[in-house]
Amino acid sequence: MDKIIRNLAIGLLVLMIFVPLGLLAVGETFGEWGTEELEEKLGFVPPGLEQLAPMWSAPVPDYALPGDESETGMVAAYYLSAILGVIICGGLLYFVGKKVARN
């Protein structure tokens, strides 16, 4: 079991190192569309999405730290997003796994 966890951790670290490659991509990110982009692409916005869209705003819009639009700031924000995502998802999986294993 320890070897599996070690290999998964190494894989996650490698993926986290390559996170800023998204900054080199040309165009837009697939699936990260707001209602305006959906209307432009589809010609309409699904009614349920239109009702729910105002309820959510991204905690770090466009992966940018507030007040820092520099390239270095964007790379730092990408790394911060990756680290927080791994910590949150890993923590949730850990506690849910412990709960399931106990039952």
JOZI-V112613 format. One record per backbone hydrogen bond with DSSP energy under -0.5 kcal/mol. CO is the residue of the C=O (numbers start at 1). NH is the residue of the N-H. If there is no record, write none. Layout:
BEGIN
co->(CO & CO)
nh->(NH & NH)
END
This chain:
BEGIN
co->(1 & 2 & 3 & 4 & 5 & 6 & 7 & 8 & 9 & 10 & 11 & 12 & 13 & 14 & 16 & 18 & 19 & 20 & 21 & 21 & 22 & 29 & 31 & 34 & 35 & 36 & 37 & 38 & 38 & 38 & 39 & 46 & 47 & 48 & 49 & 52 & 53 & 58 & 60 & 61 & 65 & 67 & 70 & 71 & 72 & 73 & 74 & 75 & 76 & 77 & 78 & 79 & 80 & 81 & 82 & 83 & 84 & 85 & 86 & 87 & 88 & 89 & 90 & 91 & 92 & 93 & 94 & 95 & 96 & 97 & 98 & 99)
nh->(5 & 6 & 7 & 8 & 9 & 10 & 11 & 12 & 13 & 14 & 15 & 16 & 17 & 18 & 19 & 21 & 22 & 23 & 24 & 25 & 25 & 32 & 33 & 38 & 39 & 40 & 41 & 42 & 43 & 44 & 43 & 50 & 51 & 52 & 53 & 55 & 56 & 61 & 63 & 64 & 68 & 69 & 74 & 75 & 76 & 77 & 78 & 79 & 80 & 81 & 82 & 83 & 84 & 85 & 86 & 87 & 88 & 89 & 90 & 91 & 92 & 93 & 94 & 95 & 96 & 97 & 98 & 99 & 100 & 101 & 102 & 103)
END
